[in-house]
């Protein structure tokens, strides 16, 4: 009898935890939408000089909300090749669906499913700037390149994988749905080591959240 009670209590606790986390994530997305509308209202009613300042504020906001909040909720969501979950830690997520989930939940009007199932390069070329390609280059070359770039968020496409790189001061992290460790799935790790980024023969890296991308976010522009 005690065992049955314990199992039921554990199950109820897990259900409550999942429900609570889902509610928290939905609340986060709602706050992002409200912030997007706030920035958009100011942008629309401002002159060109003020609009530039608003876009820069939007860039800073998006960088922070993605790196500190959206990523955080997705950490630990298991990877699966067919994973398409829209809810962190519920179900599984494939690498492409993770990337497009982050972008769409941040408020970008993208074709989530189509881009998730696409090769990464066309998507990166479409949405990112300052594109750099590395073919059969050691990871040290990639790190040297990124260390010379500005802080912020990058998207990276590999032989058969896609993810993000986040640069903050002298720290570089690879954030992705990791098929090397499918039970852990979404994680943040160093660029070097046992991971798809380090092992890939081809890498294409683009900078996210430039002025144009931030302005598209403010305007609610739809990516075809």
Buried (B, 14 or more C-beta within 10 A) or exposed (E): EEEEEEEEEEEEEEEEEBEEBBEEBEEBBEEBEEBBEEBBEBBEEEEEEEBBEBBEBBBEBBBEBBBEBBBEBBBEBBBBEEBBBEBBBBEBBBBBBBBBBBBBBBBBBBBBEEBBEBEBBEBBEEBBBEEBEBEEBEBEEBBEBBEEBEEBBBBBBBEEBBBBBBBEEEEBBBBBBBBBBBEBBBBBBBBBEEBBBBEBEBBBBBBBBBEEBBBBBBEEEEBE
